[in-house]
Amino acid sequence: MVKMFVVVLGVNLGAALGWWLGSQIGLMTGYFSAVFGASIGLYLSRQYSRNYFD
């Protein structure tokens, strides 16, 4: 359960950071950078939860 929480938190933080950075340029740039940030957050949070919670 904690592993899933870490993953959800990582995806949300990655998407928020990507949106914040990309929306200063434009709406679609914000959207695509949020998607990219969410995927990076997903990868990093899954790696973190796999290494520290198993």
RONU-160922 format. One line per 4 residues: for each residue x, y, z of C-alpha. Coordinates in steps of 0.02 Angstrom, whole numbers. Each point is the difference from the previous one (the first is absolute). Last residue first. Layout:
<rs>
X:Y:Z | ...
</rs>
This chain:
<rs>
555:-236:-44 | -40:179:51 | 163:91:-37 | 56:-59:-172
-168:-34:-81 | -78:156:76 | 140:109:-67 | -1:-79:-172
-188:18:-10 | 14:181:56 | 131:39:-131 | -96:-78:-144
-167:75:46 | 75:172:30 | 84:-7:-171 | -167:-48:-78
-89:138:94 | 130:127:-54 | -22:-49:-182 | -189:15:14
19:167:89 | 124:56:-135 | -128:-43:-131 | -138:98:85
106:151:42 | 64:8:-178 | -181:-8:-57 | -48:148:108
151:110:-33 | 175:50:53 | -29:27:186 | -111:-153:-4
151:-112:-28 | 90:22:166 | -153:-4:111 | -79:-142:-99
158:-105:12 | 15:31:187 | -182:-44:27 | 15:-157:-107
155:-59:93 | -77:35:169 | -159:-93:-45 | 93:-150:-71
115:-9:151 | -145:10:123 | -94:-137:-90 | 156:-110:1
36:33:184 | -181:-39:44 | 8:-162:-98 | 156:-55:94
-82:44:166 | -143:-118:-39
</rs>
